[in-house]
Amino acid sequence: MSDVRAVRRAGIVMVALVMVWGYAWVLAKLALAYCGPLDLATLRTAVGTLCLFPTLLVMSRRVLPEHPWEALGVGVIQTGLFLLLNNWALSQGEAGKTSILVFTMPFWVLLFAWPVLGERIRGVGWAAVAMAAAGLALILEPWGLRSAMPAKIAAVLAGVCWALGVVISKRLHNRHPVDVYNFTFWQMALGLIPMVLVAVSTHSQPIQWTPAFIGILLTLGVIATALGWMAWFYVLNRLPAGTASMSSLGIPVVALLGSSLQLGERPTPMEWAGMTLIAAALALISWDTIRRHRPSEPMMVQE
């Protein structure tokens, strides 16, 4: 296959991936009508992990975990805590708005990478962080007491958890060679263990095993999680990292449009202004990544 055709095909896959991961926010919101946040997080991770195992056998050089402690740490933080906080925020708030708040993760990565990885924030980075902070303030509206505040804070904390996982992964990448397929599978598998234990011990809301819920769960676990990660690595291997990173900005846009059309969600003018500032800051960070020709972290994108 020629390079032009390979790039074109990767571009098509990236567009499809943005649509799938963006709409996954709407599907997750719908799924929460049938089960609790922790149950959904556990079931989705379990389905995705089972689907990724054959891929590990086919594509990986090693089946056993190469870096078990780091995989466990990332699994608990970036998979377990992230999905729990994310799903709880979704259960209390709106899908589109939640996706924007979670997508503040690149700015938390910038802040955490400074003390942990020694990566200093420079001019453009500070400008993006300031814009994102202003956007967060407009969405959270800390000057007014609102019932939706806990859900908004949970969404932001979900982004923080994802960023911590990215920094742990990047620190590992800087020190040792890492098989991304092996690490992705094992961080999900090891992170699933405490999720199952907590879900079983705290289970209170019965799961409604309807055909609709099973269909949504399989879509989230098989397509959005397992196939989504494989598609992401496929794209990263064929498109410039900066291009893939910039394209991923379409995910919260699709989530916003989907939640507006299907769920009837209508953000306030203040929230629109905040989301616009955060989106502009994300675009600025992606542009700076392309300009500096820095590789993007494979675990940075969020579905």
C-alpha positions in Angstrom: 0.0 0.0 0.0 1.4 3.4 -0.9 2.2 6.0 1.8 -0.6 8.2 0.5 -3.2 5.5 0.7 -2.0 4.4 4.2 -2.3 8.0 5.5 -5.7 8.4 3.9 -6.9 5.1 5.5 -5.5 6.2 8.9 -7.3 9.5 8.5 -10.6 7.7 7.9 -10.0 5.5 11.0 -9.3 8.6 13.0 -12.5 10.3 12.0 -14.4 7.1 12.8 -12.6 6.9 16.2 -13.5 10.5 17.1 -17.2 9.7 16.3 -17.2 6.5 18.3 -15.4 7.9 21.4 -17.4 11.1 21.3 -20.7 9.3 21.1 -19.5 6.9 23.8 -20.2 9.7 26.3 -23.9 9.7 25.3 -24.1 5.9 25.5 -22.5 5.9 28.9 -25.1 8.4 30.1 -27.9 6.2 28.7 -26.3 3.1 30.3 -26.5 4.7 33.8 -30.2 4.4 33.7 -29.8 0.6 34.0 -27.0 0.3 36.6 -24.9 2.3 39.0 -21.7 4.2 38.1 -19.3 1.6 39.6 -21.1 -1.3 38.1 -20.9 0.3 34.6 -17.2 1.1 35.1 -16.5 -2.5 36.1 -18.5 -4.2 33.4 -17.2 -1.9 30.7 -13.6 -2.6 31.8 -14.2 -6.3 32.0 -15.6 -6.5 28.5 -12.8 -4.4 27.1 -10.1 -6.5 28.9 -11.5 -9.8 27.6 -11.6 -8.5 24.1 -8.0 -7.2 24.2 -6.6 -10.5 25.4 -6.6 -12.1 21.9 -4.9 -9.0 20.6 -2.2 -9.4 23.2 -1.6 -13.0 22.1 -1.3 -12.0 18.4 0.6 -8.7 18.5 2.6 -8.7 21.7 6.0 -10.3 22.2 5.2 -11.3 25.7 1.9 -12.2 27.5 3.0 -11.8 31.1 3.1 -8.2 32.4 6.4 -6.5 31.7 5.9 -3.8 34.4 3.3 -5.1 36.8 3.6 -2.5 39.6 3.3 0.5 37.2 0.5 -1.3 35.3 -1.3 -1.8 38.7 -0.8 1.9 39.6 -2.0 3.2 36.2 -4.9 0.6 36.2 -6.2 1.7 39.6 -5.8 5.5 38.9 -6.3 5.9 35.1 -8.9 3.1 34.6 -10.6 2.4 38.0 -10.8 5.9 39.6 -11.1 7.7 36.3 -14.1 5.6 35.1 -15.8 5.7 38.6 -15.5 9.5 38.9 -16.4 9.9 35.2 -19.5 7.7 35.5 -20.6 9.3 38.7 -20.3 12.7 37.2 -22.3 11.5 34.2 -25.0 10.1 36.4 -25.4 13.5 38.1 -24.7 15.8 35.2 -24.7 16.3 31.4 -22.7 14.2 29.0 -21.4 17.0 26.8 -20.4 19.3 29.7 -18.8 16.3 31.6 -16.7 15.5 28.5 -15.3 19.0 28.4 -14.5 19.1 32.1 -12.7 15.7 31.8 -10.8 17.0 28.8 -8.9 19.4 31.0 -6.5 16.4 31.5 -3.7 17.9 29.2 -3.4 20.9 31.5 -3.1 18.6 34.6 -0.4 16.7 32.7 1.5 19.9 32.2 1.3 20.7 35.9 2.2 17.2 37.1 5.0 16.7 34.6 6.9 19.7 35.9 7.8 18.2 39.4 7.7 14.5 38.3 9.3 14.5 34.9 11.2 17.8 35.0 9.2 19.2 32.0 8.9 22.9 32.5 5.9 24.8 31.3 6.8 27.5 28.8 5.0 30.5 27.4 2.4 28.9 25.3 1.7 26.3 28.0 1.1 28.9 30.7 -1.3 30.8 28.3 -3.2 27.5 27.7 -3.3 26.7 31.4 -4.6 30.3 32.2 -7.3 29.9 29.5 -8.4 26.5 30.8 -8.5 27.8 34.4 -10.7 30.7 33.3 -13.0 28.3 31.4 -13.2 26.0 34.5 -14.2 28.9 36.6 -17.0 29.9 34.3 -18.3 26.3 34.2 -17.9 25.5 37.9 -19.2 29.0 38.9 -17.7 28.8 42.5 -19.3 32.1 43.3 -22.8 30.5 43.3 -24.0 27.5 45.3 -25.4 25.0 42.7 -26.5 21.4 43.2 -24.5 20.4 40.1 -21.2 21.4 41.7 -20.2 17.9 43.0 -20.7 16.3 39.6 -18.6 19.0 38.0 -15.8 18.6 40.5 -16.0 14.8 40.0 -15.5 15.3 36.2 -12.5 17.5 36.8 -11.0 14.9 39.3 -11.5 12.3 36.6 -9.3 14.3 34.3 -6.8 14.6 37.1 -6.7 10.8 37.5 -6.2 10.4 33.8 -3.3 12.9 33.9 -1.7 11.1 36.8 -1.8 7.9 34.8 -0.3 9.6 31.9 2.6 10.9 34.0 3.3 7.5 35.5 3.2 5.9 32.1 5.5 8.6 30.6 8.0 8.2 33.5 8.1 4.5 32.8 8.5 5.1 29.0 11.4 7.4 29.8 13.2 4.7 31.8 12.4 1.4 30.1 11.2 0.1 26.7 7.4 -0.5 26.9 5.2 -2.7 24.8 2.1 -0.5 24.6 -0.2 -3.4 23.8 1.1 -5.4 26.8 0.9 -2.4 29.1 -2.6 -1.3 28.0 -4.0 -4.8 28.5 -2.4 -5.3 31.9 -3.2 -1.9 33.3 -6.8 -2.6 32.5 -6.7 -6.2 33.8 -4.9 -5.3 37.1 -7.1 -2.2 37.5 -10.1 -4.3 37.2 -9.3 -6.4 40.3 -10.0 -3.7 42.9 -13.0 -2.5 40.8 -14.6 -5.9 41.0 -13.9 -6.2 44.8 -15.4 -2.8 45.5 -18.3 -3.3 43.2 -19.2 -6.7 44.7 -18.9 -5.4 48.3 -20.8 -2.2 47.8 -23.4 -3.4 45.2 -26.8 -2.0 46.1 -28.6 -1.0 42.9 -29.8 -4.0 40.9 -28.6 -4.1 37.3 -31.4 -4.1 34.7 -30.2 -6.7 32.1 -32.4 -5.5 29.3 -31.5 -5.9 25.6 -30.9 -2.2 25.4 -28.4 -2.2 28.3 -26.6 -5.3 26.9 -26.3 -3.6 23.5 -24.9 -0.4 25.0 -22.5 -2.3 27.3 -21.1 -4.4 24.4 -20.8 -1.2 22.3 -18.9 0.6 25.0 -16.7 -2.5 26.0 -16.0 -4.0 22.6 -16.1 -1.1 20.1 -15.3 2.0 22.2 -12.8 0.4 24.6 -11.1 -2.6 22.9 -11.4 -1.8 19.2 -11.0 1.9 20.1 -7.6 1.4 21.7 -6.4 -0.7 18.8 -7.6 1.9 16.3 -5.8 4.6 18.3 -2.5 2.7 18.1 -3.1 2.1 14.4 -3.6 5.8 13.8 -0.5 6.8 15.8 1.7 4.4 13.7 0.5 6.1 10.5 -0.3 9.7 11.2 1.9 12.4 12.8 1.4 12.4 16.6 0.4 16.1 16.6 -2.2 15.5 13.9 -3.7 12.7 15.9 -3.7 14.8 19.0 -5.4 17.7 17.3 -8.0 15.4 15.7 -8.9 14.0 19.1 -10.3 17.4 20.0 -13.3 16.4 18.0 -14.3 13.9 20.8 -15.9 16.5 23.2 -17.4 18.3 20.2 -19.2 15.1 19.1 -20.2 14.5 22.8 -21.7 18.0 23.0 -23.6 17.6 19.7 -24.8 14.1 20.6 -26.0 15.0 24.1 -27.7 18.1 22.7 -29.5 16.2 19.9 -30.3 13.0 21.7 -30.5 13.9 25.4 -31.8 17.5 25.0 -29.0 19.0 27.1 -28.7 22.8 26.9 -25.7 24.4 28.6 -26.1 27.9 30.0 -24.4 30.9 28.2 -21.8 31.0 31.0 -21.0 27.3 30.5 -20.8 27.7 26.7 -18.2 30.5 27.3 -16.2 28.3 29.7 -16.3 25.3 27.3 -15.2 27.5 24.4 -12.2 28.7 26.5 -11.2 25.2 27.4 -11.5 24.0 23.7 -9.4 27.0 22.6 -6.8 26.1 25.2 -6.7 22.5 24.0 -6.3 23.6 20.5 -3.4 25.9 21.6 -1.7 23.0 23.3 -2.1 20.7 20.3 -0.7 23.4 18.0 2.3 23.9 20.2 2.9 20.1 20.2 2.9 20.1 16.4 5.1 23.2 16.2 7.7 21.7 18.5 7.4 18.3 16.8 7.0 16.6 20.2 5.5 13.0 20.2 2.2 12.7 21.9 1.7 10.2 24.8 -0.3 7.2 23.5 -2.3 7.1 26.8 -3.2 10.8 26.6 -6.3 10.5 24.6 -9.5 9.7 26.5 -12.5 7.8 25.2 
